[in-house]
Amino acid sequence: MTLDSYVGLGRSGLKVSPFCLGAMNFGEDGGFGCSVEESEKILQAYLDRGGNFVDTANFYTNGHSEAILGDFLAARPGLRDRLVLATKFYGNLHLGDPNGGGASRKAIVGQLEDSLRRLRTDYVDLYWLHNYDWATPIEETLRTLDDLVTAGKIRYVGFSDTPAWFTAKAHTTALLRGWTPVTALQMEYSLLERTIEGELVPLAQDAGMGVLPWSPLKSGYLSGKYRRGQAGPADARRSAVLGQPTDAQFTVIEALAAVAEEAGATPAAVALAWVQNRPGVSSTIIGPRTLDHLEANLAGLDVRLTPEQTARLDEVSAPTLNFPYDLNRNVGAMLKYAGATVDGEPSLVYPPLLESTARY
């Protein structure tokens, strides 16, 4: 697989690279990002490899990330329209202004105009709601986004980090009203964070939404730099913020390292290959801070895990999912078929429950 092995974003007609370049680290505002020069090297290398999908947000590095992208594109006429450019709204960059962020009509329009100015473009291809705004009616948010699609300022709508119930309500409301639906979900997903498999991934698969995992290396825990009983990476400030993996996380990290050795690849490349091949995933977001990080991440495109290796990683990282996931999976067939043979497999009977329900 290569970056120009384009995939559909969910059920939409939009075609994107299997790895999306996340620009969260573009700009040094905040202390964790990279310089303008390094950002542009990363961008150019990604594009040279056939990549066409770049993701940012209005508040990444206090708006500097968007500005770096805008300057880069403005200096290269014709590139903008060949790129799938995504950004997000919700974060408030205006101290003391209650309407500077969130998902109200005023906030969305203002944030988009600011993003378009920094990006030096007149439209974005994918516009993400970055969080759940409990204070704004979903109809107000959706109607505003639909108006912006009609006006040609955005092309597609996505949701990031929103609850499943809210996302389902929003998508259904949009369909019933004839408004622009939710095309994709951007959620944290990795070998160390799989709880979206309980409700969000099934929702995305049922509704035809693409899934874009962020933090597929779990903030570097799956990069191969962490070993049980040893100090973390040399970046003292970053390590102080993240801390060390837990014992349970180290168990997964060690299993990943063993599979990576078998596969002749780095743990990071294997972790990225695993998440990219999960059901429902369209494109995985990588967020390199250096050119070397980018090349190391792109190595994940070359990894082919055997079914046995995938099963080992699946088993060691299996999440505990919220009720009623286990009940639905383990008991649902028993109650549905009540001892009948379906597809050649007899279902079990659960006499106590069947006897109790038979009385009503």
Buried (B, 14 or more C-beta within 10 A) or exposed (E): BBBEEBBBBBBBEBEBBBBBBBBBBBBBEEEBBBEBEBBBBBBEBBBEBEBBBBBBBBBBBBBBBBBBBBBBBEEBEEEBEEBBBBBBBBBBEEEEEEEBBBBBBEBBBBBBEBBBEBBBBEBBBBBBBBBBBEEBEBEBBBBBBBBBBEEEBBBBBBBBBBEBEBBBEBBEBBEEEEBBBBBBBBBBBBBBBBBBBBBBBBBBBEBBBBBBBBBBBBBBBBBBBBEEEEEBEEBEEBBEEBEBBEEEBBBBBBBBBBBBEBBEBBBBBBBBBBBBBBEBBBBBBBBBBEBEBBEBBBBBBEBEBEEEBBEBBEEBBEBEBEEEBEEEEEBEBBBEBEEEEEEEEEBEEBEEEEEEEEEE
